[in-house]
């Protein structure tokens, strides 16, 4: 079927954090919300149909998760990423971030160091610091062409201190699709220093510009025994509110440790709709995804072209993955507080502040383009008018 991503859907007062928490996050409801990473699009019709069918049962008791759920994950990974993970080494969890936080607790001690590349989405800081561990940042280097690369010398130095490496593959907020060579260099450094690699691959289906996602565990045959992989259909199909992710473990011992931790809190069933939606997504969502990707890619191009033509002071990083754009706003000459205030009160846009993605970075913002083009056009016009107003 043909999907209409141009449809503008009012999500206000529908329990959407993106819309209904504007006052809490930005101090005002009078902003176009382009921040938290979900999409303003209806999901694929087969997923809706599966949830409606489940709703019409009218009985939503304690829920089991059939083997077909994990088989659907396995089949998706085999089809899209060229490997067939063992379903016996998979565990369900409520989210990728929750899984990583649990693994930090289970695989390290308080004050151990957790390494990641910055800028990176803020939850990497949160789950490290909130579990009493110490953040070790390896800052990525911005190139003359606007791309970013790893300082491998710095990474190798930092890996000697760390217990865990949280890898964002593909990378958020830069939208970087890692090459097999980059992944191998980083993982080999970690393994040589006995650092556990946890690969967050939640955006692995949202790839553009002819690039291809490389699952970390596929780079070297030995990695399947040494790397933890976290995947989910929630970003791909706009299902984050259903809270579901899958962890693929390198061995049964770590899986059992993880499962025991979640069972100890009696968090192992989830809601009645979660596994139904996820399985429908993996089995029947491809047609929707095939139409979504060019739409988002065109939105990237729109923002990039608009800024070059009308707001050259703002330089977008046109990403190869995710639906998030990293905006270099340093030429506006504002400090972080001034920049955030400018976007909220002058442009009337609710974006993510860049400094939350890298505590040493200043002058950046993150923009979510997963919205109808009309919404994006209105947002960019407001931003242009606000920047033009600085000259008066």
C-alpha positions in Angstrom: 0.0 0.0 0.0 1.0 3.6 -0.4 1.8 5.5 2.8 1.3 9.2 3.3 4.1 10.7 5.3 2.9 14.2 4.4 -0.1 13.7 6.7 0.1 16.1 9.7 -1.2 14.5 12.8 -1.9 16.5 15.9 -0.2 14.6 18.7 -0.9 17.2 21.4 -2.8 15.9 24.5 -2.4 12.3 23.5 0.2 11.4 26.1 3.1 12.0 23.7 6.2 13.1 25.6 7.5 14.9 22.5 4.4 17.2 22.6 2.9 17.1 26.0 6.2 17.6 27.9 7.1 20.8 26.0 6.3 23.0 29.0 8.4 20.8 31.2 11.4 20.6 28.8 11.4 24.1 27.2 9.4 26.2 29.6 6.7 26.8 27.0 4.3 25.0 24.8 4.9 27.5 22.0 7.6 25.5 20.2 7.6 23.1 17.3 8.9 19.9 19.0 11.8 18.5 17.0 13.7 16.9 19.8 13.1 13.4 21.3 13.8 10.6 18.8 10.4 9.4 17.7 8.6 10.1 14.5 5.5 12.0 13.7 4.3 9.3 11.3 1.8 6.5 11.7 3.5 3.1 11.8 3.0 0.4 9.2 -0.6 -0.8 8.7 0.2 -4.5 9.4 1.4 -3.4 12.9 -1.7 -1.3 13.5 -3.8 -4.2 12.4 -2.0 -6.7 14.7 -2.5 -4.3 17.7 -6.2 -3.7 16.8 -6.8 -7.5 16.7 -5.1 -7.9 20.0 -7.1 -5.0 21.5 -10.4 -6.6 20.3 -9.6 -9.7 22.2 -10.6 -7.7 25.3 -8.5 -9.8 27.6 -4.9 -8.5 28.3 -3.7 -10.8 31.0 -0.1 -11.8 31.8 1.6 -12.2 28.5 4.0 -14.9 27.2 6.6 -14.3 24.5 6.5 -17.1 22.0 9.6 -18.5 20.2 8.3 -16.8 17.0 9.2 -13.4 18.5 12.9 -14.3 18.7 12.7 -16.1 15.4 11.4 -12.9 13.8 14.4 -11.0 15.2 16.8 -13.7 13.9 15.2 -13.6 10.4 15.4 -9.8 10.2 19.1 -9.8 11.2 19.9 -12.5 8.7 18.1 -10.8 5.9 19.3 -7.3 6.6 22.7 -7.7 8.2 24.0 -11.0 6.9 24.2 -13.0 10.1 22.0 -15.5 12.0 22.1 -14.9 15.7 21.3 -17.8 18.0 17.8 -17.4 19.4 19.0 -19.3 22.5 21.3 -16.4 23.2 18.7 -13.7 22.9 16.8 -12.0 25.8 13.9 -9.6 25.7 14.2 -6.3 27.6 12.2 -3.1 27.8 14.7 -1.0 25.9 18.2 -0.8 24.6 19.2 1.9 27.2 17.8 -0.2 30.0 19.7 -3.2 28.8 23.0 -1.2 28.7 22.4 0.2 32.1 21.8 -3.3 33.4 25.0 -4.6 31.7 27.0 -1.8 33.2 25.8 -2.8 36.7 26.4 -6.5 36.1 29.8 -6.3 34.3 31.6 -3.6 36.3 32.0 -2.3 39.8 31.3 1.2 41.1 33.9 3.7 40.0 35.0 1.5 37.1 35.3 3.4 33.9 32.9 3.3 30.9 34.3 4.5 27.5 32.3 6.0 24.7 32.8 8.3 21.7 31.5 11.9 21.9 29.3 13.5 20.8 26.9 10.8 21.7 23.3 10.7 22.9 22.9 11.9 26.4 21.7 8.6 27.9 25.2 7.2 27.6 26.3 9.8 30.3 23.1 9.1 32.3 23.4 5.4 32.6 27.1 5.5 33.4 26.9 8.2 36.0 23.7 7.0 37.6 25.2 3.6 38.2 28.1 5.1 40.0 30.6 4.5 37.2 33.0 7.0 35.7 32.7 8.4 32.2 35.7 8.2 29.9 35.2 10.3 26.7 37.1 9.9 23.5 36.3 12.9 21.5 35.7 12.4 17.8 37.4 14.9 15.5 35.6 17.1 13.0 37.1 17.1 9.6 37.3 20.0 7.2 34.5 18.5 5.1 32.2 18.4 8.1 32.6 14.6 8.7 33.8 13.2 12.0 36.4 10.5 12.7 37.7 8.6 15.7 41.1 9.7 17.1 42.4 6.2 17.3 45.4 7.1 19.4 43.2 8.8 22.0 40.8 5.9 21.8 43.5 3.3 22.4 44.8 5.4 25.4 41.4 5.7 26.9 40.6 2.0 26.4 43.5 1.1 28.8 41.5 2.7 31.6 38.1 1.3 30.8 36.0 -1.7 31.7 33.2 -1.3 29.2 33.0 0.4 25.8 29.5 1.6 24.8 29.4 1.7 20.9 26.7 3.5 19.1 26.4 1.7 15.7 25.3 3.6 13.7 26.2 6.7 15.6 23.7 9.1 17.2 23.8 12.2 16.8 26.3 12.3 13.9 24.5 9.7 11.8 27.8 8.0 11.1 27.7 4.6 9.5 30.9 2.8 10.7 33.0 1.0 8.1 34.1 -2.6 8.9 37.7 -1.3 9.2 36.8 1.3 11.8 34.8 -1.2 13.8 37.6 -3.7 13.7 40.2 -1.2 14.9 38.0 -0.1 17.8 36.9 -3.6 18.9 40.4 -5.1 18.6 41.7 -2.4 20.8 39.0 -3.1 23.4 39.5 -6.9 23.3 43.3 -6.4 23.7 42.6 -4.5 26.9 39.8 -6.9 28.2 37.1 -4.2 27.6 33.6 -5.5 27.1 32.0 -4.1 23.9 28.3 -3.4 24.1 27.0 -2.4 20.6 23.8 -0.3 20.5 22.4 -1.0 17.0 18.9 0.5 17.4 19.3 2.7 14.4 20.7 0.0 12.1 17.7 0.0 9.8 17.7 3.7 9.2 20.5 4.0 6.6 20.8 6.3 3.6 23.0 7.5 0.7 23.9 4.0 -0.4 25.6 3.1 2.8 25.2 -0.3 4.5 25.1 -1.1 8.2 27.8 -3.5 9.5 26.7 -5.4 12.6 29.7 -5.2 14.9 29.7 -9.0 15.6 30.1 -9.7 11.9 33.4 -8.0 11.4 35.5 -10.8 12.8 34.4 -14.4 13.4 35.7 -14.2 17.0 33.4 -11.2 17.9 30.3 -13.4 18.2 31.9 -14.7 21.4 32.9 -11.3 22.8 30.5 -8.6 21.8 27.0 -7.9 23.2 24.5 -6.6 20.6 21.3 -4.6 21.4 18.7 -4.3 18.7 15.1 -3.1 18.5 12.4 -2.4 16.0 11.2 0.6 18.0 13.1 3.3 16.2 12.7 1.8 12.8 8.9 1.5 13.0 8.1 4.3 15.5 7.1 2.0 18.4 9.2 3.4 21.2 6.1 3.7 23.5 5.7 -0.1 23.5 9.1 -0.6 25.1 10.7 -3.6 23.6 14.3 -4.6 22.7 16.4 -7.7 22.2 19.9 -8.4 23.6 22.1 -10.8 21.7 24.7 -12.3 24.0 28.0 -13.9 23.3 27.5 -16.7 25.7 24.9 -18.4 27.9 26.7 -17.4 31.2 26.2 -13.6 30.5 22.7 -14.2 29.3 21.7 -16.1 32.4 23.2 -13.4 34.6 21.2 -10.8 32.7 18.0 -12.8 32.9 18.4 -13.4 36.6 18.8 -9.7 37.2 15.5 -8.8 35.3 13.7 -11.7 36.9 14.7 -10.5 40.3 12.7 -7.3 39.7 9.8 -9.4 38.1 10.3 -7.5 34.8 10.1 -10.3 32.2 6.6 -10.2 30.7 6.0 -6.7 29.4 2.6 -5.5 28.1 0.2 -7.5 26.0 0.8 -5.5 22.8 4.6 -5.2 22.7 5.6 -8.6 21.3 2.6 -8.6 18.9 3.7 -5.2 17.4 7.4 -6.1 17.3 6.8 -9.4 15.5 4.4 -7.8 13.0 7.0 -5.1 12.3 9.8 -7.6 11.6 7.6 -9.8 9.5 5.4 -7.4 7.6 6.9 -3.9 8.0 9.3 -3.8 5.1 7.0 -2.1 2.6 6.5 0.8 5.0 10.2 1.1 5.7 11.0 1.1 2.0 8.8 4.2 1.6 9.9 5.9 4.8 13.7 6.0 4.0 13.5 8.1 0.9 11.1 10.5 2.6 13.5 11.1 5.5 16.5 11.3 3.1 14.6 14.1 1.2 14.0 15.9 4.5 17.7 15.8 5.2 18.4 17.3 1.8 15.7 20.0 2.4 17.3 21.2 5.6 20.8 21.1 4.1 19.8 23.0 1.0 17.7 25.5 3.0 20.6 26.3 5.4 23.1 26.7 2.6 20.7 29.1 0.8 19.2 31.1 3.6 21.0 30.4 6.9 24.7 29.9 6.1 25.5 30.6 9.7 24.1 27.2 10.5 25.9 24.2 9.0 24.0 20.9 9.1 25.8 17.5 9.2 23.9 15.6 6.5 23.8 12.1 8.2 24.0 8.7 6.6 21.9 7.1 9.3 19.2 7.9 11.9 16.6 10.7 11.3 18.6 13.2 13.4 20.7 16.1 12.1 23.6 17.6 14.0 23.6 21.4 13.5 26.8 23.4 13.8 25.6 26.8 15.1 28.9 28.2 16.3 28.9 31.0 13.7 25.9 32.5 15.5 28.4 33.5 18.2 26.4 32.4 21.2 27.2 30.4 24.3 25.2 27.3 25.1 22.6 29.0 27.2 22.1 31.8 24.7 21.8 29.3 21.8 19.2 27.2 23.6 17.2 30.4 24.5 17.5 31.6 20.9 16.0 28.4 19.5 13.2 28.3 22.1 12.2 32.0 22.4 13.2 33.5 19.0 12.9 30.6 16.6 10.2 28.9 18.7 11.7 25.5 18.1 12.3 22.7 20.6 15.5 20.9 19.7 18.1 19.0 21.8 21.0 21.1 23.1 24.3 19.9 21.7 26.3 20.1 24.9 24.2 17.3 26.4 25.8 15.0 23.8 29.4 16.0 24.6 30.3 18.0 27.7 33.3 19.6 26.0 31.3 20.6 22.9 29.7 24.0 22.5 27.6 25.6 19.8 25.7 22.6 18.5 22.0 21.5 18.4 20.3 18.3 17.3 17.3 18.4 15.0 14.8 15.6 14.4 13.6 15.6 10.8 11.2 12.6 11.1 8.1 14.8 10.5 5.9 15.8 7.6 7.6 18.2 5.2 5.1 20.9 6.0 6.2 20.8 9.6 9.9 21.0 8.6 9.2 23.9 6.2 7.5 25.9 8.9 10.3 25.2 11.4 13.0 26.2 9.0 11.2 29.4 8.1 10.9 30.3 11.8 14.6 29.6 12.2 15.5 31.8 9.2 13.4 34.6 10.5 15.0 34.4 13.9 18.5 34.4 12.5 17.6 37.3 10.2 16.3 39.1 13.3 19.8 39.1 14.8 21.0 41.4 12.1 18.5 44.1 13.0 
